[in-house]
Amino acid sequence: MGMASAELYGTTAHDYGRFEARIQFAPGDGVVSSFFLWKDGSDAANAYWNELDYEKVGADCHMQINNIYGNPKSQHQQTPSLSGICTGYHDYRFEWTPTYIAWAVDGKEIRRDTGDAATAYAQNATAGMTIHFNIWPGNSSFGGNINNTTLPVHQYISWVQYSSYDNGNFTVQWREDFQTSGVPSGWAVGNWSSPYNLSTHNPANVAFVNGIAVLSLTADNTTGAPGTPPVDSSTGGTGSGGSPAAGGATGSGGMNGVGGTGGGGGSTSGGAGGTGGTTRSGGATGSGGLTISDAGIGSGGATAIGGTVGAGGAGNSGGATTGHGGTSTSGGGGSGGATGGGGSHDDTGGNGGTGGSSQPGSVGGASVASGGNGGTASVGPVAGSTQTNASTSGGCSCSTSRAPGGITMWVGMLLGALALRRHGRVRRSSPPKT
């Protein structure tokens, strides 16, 4: 009586990667039950052979792992000490890379080939290899002497998974869990003679029951009876491997924010500008006052300095005849006076504070001029003098307006100036002291 065997294989060849399956192998003397990678066409005349195997053999269910390559082919086999391979599911894995080939069971590596053995695949299996499972009868030279009374026997496959390889890392590309009742997409079944020609692979001996692929070795007349497969209590697999993924550098909370420089408060007198807020001077840099032209006696003086750098407003020159009209102050110009000093006038620096309008002098009307970036300043008209829009350093150019009540005095001062010129005495006042 003849025997019917079985083979299930993937239809797509894969290059370097990790090839995994969870399997319970078939028991029995003379029963060969296997998981292997194969380069299509390896058995052609004068072809270079490439094949990697897990093969259960013998009555004691021991495992033989093979690396078969070359032209002619040469088999390099090992027999690791494994137990329970015919009584329970275990994870079986090949890793094929440009520099090594490794076998692992339940995550534990049991063999690694490098050097010429790895080069044989890197140079001759460039089209990749396909995944195969099969069960077939051996003989006294390999596998043992089969006894037909042990039939049927079954090999069970819970799942298959492929991970590609790139630069030391494995990335899962697909996984087959055999949840369909027919042959899944991407898979096919064999219909050719097994080694030693003791059986023929019969598609009826490949079945999918309860999420398990079942390959059976039966008598010819009892094909297609897979029975109920044992339950696989574990459905895990190897995740993407390679170097451990870095969790990322600990994120810093950001640099401590600078709160800003506190602005100087309070009033500052004497022309010193209070800094109002963050590095912000209260007024324009430089002399902030008007340039008062020389119009004879009582001229306000030459280019009065409005205060130190950062003064809040335009400085101003003093009165007409008796001196300057007050101390330059931050935040605003001091009040000018026509005849006498207007007195010292303080104002608040603040954030580039506005000096506010200054008080008019005792005689002249108020003349409003913009006091620069820091605020406005007012200068009273100077009797007996002419005020012009001479350029200022850092302040604005300012014009004066004459108050109606000061016309008589202005005429008198002009006549006096003409009288002095006739005597050849022209006088220029000095800048005010700060």
ZIZIQUI-V44201 format. One record per residue. N is the residue number from 1. SS is DSSP state (helix for helix, strand for strand, loop for the rest). D_LAST is the distance of its C-alpha to the last C-alpha in Angstrom with 2 decimals. Layout:
N:SS:D_LAST
N:SS:D_LAST
This chain:
1:loop:128.15
2:loop:124.97
3:strand:121.41
4:strand:118.48
5:strand:115.03
6:strand:111.56
7:strand:108.37
8:strand:105.00
9:strand:102.39
10:strand:99.14
11:loop:99.38
12:loop:96.01
13:loop:95.35
14:strand:92.08
15:loop:90.26
16:loop:88.38
17:strand:87.64
18:strand:88.76
19:strand:92.14
20:strand:92.98
21:strand:95.78
22:strand:96.93
23:strand:100.66
24:strand:103.72
25:loop:106.29
26:loop:110.03
27:loop:112.40
28:loop:115.83
29:loop:117.55
30:loop:117.59
31:strand:114.80
32:strand:111.87
33:strand:108.78
34:strand:105.66
35:strand:102.06
36:strand:101.27
37:strand:99.19
38:strand:101.17
39:loop:100.51
40:loop:102.73
41:loop:105.39
42:loop:105.47
43:loop:109.24
44:loop:109.90
45:loop:111.90
46:loop:109.88
47:loop:106.72
48:loop:104.10
49:strand:104.29
50:strand:101.25
51:strand:101.79
52:strand:100.10
53:strand:102.12
54:strand:102.34
55:strand:106.10
56:strand:107.90
57:strand:111.36
58:loop:114.25
59:loop:115.85
60:loop:113.14
61:loop:110.34
62:strand:108.40
63:strand:105.67
64:strand:105.75
65:strand:102.64
66:strand:103.20
67:strand:101.34
68:strand:103.82
69:strand:102.86
70:strand:104.17
71:loop:106.90
72:loop:109.30
73:strand:107.67
74:strand:107.19
75:strand:106.73
76:strand:104.38
77:strand:105.04
78:strand:103.90
79:loop:105.15
80:loop:102.38
81:loop:103.35
82:loop:102.64
83:loop:104.31
84:loop:104.74
85:loop:104.31
86:loop:107.41
87:loop:106.78
88:loop:103.15
89:loop:100.29
90:strand:97.92
91:strand:95.07
92:strand:95.98
93:strand:93.44
94:strand:93.32
95:strand:90.10
96:strand:90.48
97:loop:87.63
98:loop:87.50
99:loop:87.68
100:loop:89.76
101:strand:92.27
102:strand:92.32
103:strand:94.59
104:strand:93.39
105:strand:95.17
106:loop:93.28
107:loop:90.05
108:strand:91.40
109:strand:91.84
110:strand:95.36
111:strand:95.45
112:strand:93.20
113:strand:94.40
114:loop:92.20
115:loop:92.83
116:helix:95.89
117:helix:96.69
118:helix:93.33
119:helix:93.44
120:helix:96.84
121:helix:95.22
122:helix:92.00
123:helix:94.12
124:helix:97.16
125:loop:96.06
126:loop:93.26
127:loop:94.61
128:loop:94.18
129:strand:96.70
130:strand:98.10
131:strand:98.54
132:strand:102.15
133:strand:104.05
134:strand:107.81
135:strand:110.81
136:strand:114.11
137:strand:117.14
138:loop:117.14
139:strand:120.04
140:loop:121.06
141:loop:118.81
142:strand:115.67
143:strand:114.97
144:loop:118.25
145:loop:121.55
146:loop:121.16
147:loop:123.58
148:helix:123.95
149:helix:124.54
150:helix:120.87
151:loop:119.90
152:loop:117.88
153:strand:114.65
154:strand:111.10
155:strand:107.68
156:strand:104.77
157:strand:101.31
158:strand:98.59
159:strand:95.81
160:strand:94.65
161:strand:91.11
162:strand:89.58
163:strand:86.08
164:strand:84.84
165:strand:83.33
166:strand:80.20
167:loop:78.29
168:loop:79.36
169:strand:79.10
170:strand:81.89
171:strand:81.26
172:strand:83.88
173:strand:85.29
174:strand:88.14
175:strand:90.36
176:strand:93.90
177:loop:95.10
178:loop:98.48
179:loop:98.15
180:loop:100.51
181:loop:104.30
182:loop:104.81
183:loop:103.53
184:loop:99.73
185:loop:98.06
186:loop:97.48
187:strand:100.52
188:strand:104.20
189:strand:107.41
190:loop:109.87
191:loop:113.49
192:loop:114.72
193:strand:116.72
194:loop:115.16
195:helix:115.40
196:helix:118.97
197:helix:120.19
198:loop:121.14
199:strand:119.40
200:strand:117.80
201:strand:114.40
202:loop:115.07
203:helix:112.29
204:helix:113.93
205:helix:112.99
206:strand:109.27
207:strand:108.18
208:strand:105.00
209:strand:105.47
210:loop:102.84
211:loop:100.00
212:strand:101.97
213:strand:103.49
214:strand:107.03
215:strand:108.94
216:strand:112.62
217:strand:115.44
218:strand:118.68
219:strand:122.24
220:helix:122.77
221:helix:124.24
222:helix:121.59
223:loop:118.39
224:loop:115.60
225:loop:115.80
226:loop:112.40
227:loop:112.80
228:loop:109.78
229:loop:107.13
230:loop:105.58
231:loop:102.25
232:loop:99.18
233:loop:97.06
234:loop:94.05
235:loop:92.56
236:loop:89.63
237:loop:88.76
238:loop:86.44
239:loop:83.01
240:loop:80.96
241:loop:80.62
242:loop:78.78
243:loop:75.55
244:loop:74.13
245:loop:71.57
246:loop:68.13
247:loop:66.57
248:loop:63.22
249:loop:60.19
250:loop:58.63
251:loop:56.07
252:loop:52.59
253:loop:50.71
254:loop:47.82
255:loop:44.58
256:loop:42.44
257:loop:40.14
258:loop:36.45
259:loop:35.14
260:loop:31.74
261:loop:28.37
262:loop:27.25
263:loop:24.24
264:loop:21.38
265:loop:21.63
266:loop:20.02
267:strand:16.78
268:loop:13.46
269:loop:10.47
270:loop:6.76
271:loop:7.52
272:loop:9.85
273:loop:13.14
274:loop:16.21
275:loop:19.15
276:loop:21.88
277:loop:25.25
278:loop:26.51
279:loop:24.05
280:loop:22.57
281:loop:18.93
282:loop:18.03
283:loop:16.91
284:loop:17.35
285:loop:16.02
286:loop:13.76
287:loop:11.76
288:loop:13.11
289:loop:12.73
290:loop:15.51
291:loop:16.27
292:strand:17.27
293:loop:20.23
294:loop:20.95
295:loop:23.50
296:loop:23.63
297:loop:22.35
298:loop:19.72
299:loop:18.37
300:loop:15.13
301:loop:13.64
302:loop:13.89
303:loop:12.97
304:loop:9.72
305:loop:8.08
306:loop:8.90
307:loop:7.40
308:loop:9.11
309:loop:12.84
310:loop:14.75
311:loop:12.50
312:loop:15.20
313:loop:14.92
314:loop:13.79
315:loop:10.46
316:loop:11.22
317:loop:10.90
318:loop:11.65
319:loop:15.03
320:loop:17.66
321:loop:18.25
322:loop:16.30
323:loop:12.67
324:loop:10.28
325:loop:11.75
326:loop:9.48
327:loop:6.69
328:loop:7.44
329:strand:9.95
330:loop:12.61
331:loop:15.94
332:strand:15.25
333:loop:13.24
334:loop:12.37
335:loop:15.08
336:loop:15.06
337:loop:17.19
338:loop:19.47
339:loop:19.62
340:loop:17.26
341:loop:13.95
342:loop:14.75
343:loop:13.26
344:loop:11.33
345:loop:13.18
346:loop:13.93
347:loop:16.29
348:strand:18.43
349:loop:17.84
350:loop:21.57
351:loop:23.26
352:loop:20.86
353:loop:20.84
354:loop:20.85
355:loop:18.16
356:loop:20.90
357:loop:21.09
358:loop:18.56
359:loop:20.11
360:loop:21.07
361:loop:20.00
362:loop:22.41
363:loop:24.10
364:loop:23.63
365:loop:25.02
366:strand:23.15
367:strand:22.43
368:strand:22.31
369:strand:20.82
370:strand:20.95
371:loop:17.67
372:loop:18.70
373:loop:20.55
374:loop:18.83
375:loop:19.68
376:strand:19.74
377:strand:17.27
378:strand:18.43
379:strand:17.34
380:strand:19.43
381:loop:21.23
382:loop:20.03
383:loop:22.94
384:loop:24.16
385:loop:22.29
386:loop:23.32
387:strand:21.21
388:loop:22.49
389:loop:22.57
390:loop:20.91
391:loop:20.46
392:loop:17.35
393:loop:16.68
394:loop:17.43
395:loop:17.33
396:loop:20.33
397:loop:21.46
398:loop:21.38
399:loop:23.57
400:loop:23.46
401:loop:26.35
402:loop:27.22
403:loop:28.45
404:helix:31.84
405:helix:30.96
406:helix:28.52
407:helix:31.03
408:helix:32.23
409:helix:28.87
410:helix:28.05
411:helix:31.36
412:helix:30.78
413:helix:27.46
414:helix:29.11
415:helix:31.95
416:helix:29.71
417:helix:27.97
418:helix:31.44
419:helix:32.50
420:helix:29.76
421:helix:30.58
422:helix:34.09
423:loop:33.00
424:loop:31.22
425:loop:27.78
426:loop:25.12
427:loop:21.49
428:loop:18.40
429:loop:15.05
430:loop:12.09
431:loop:9.14
432:loop:6.44
433:loop:3.76
434:loop:0.00
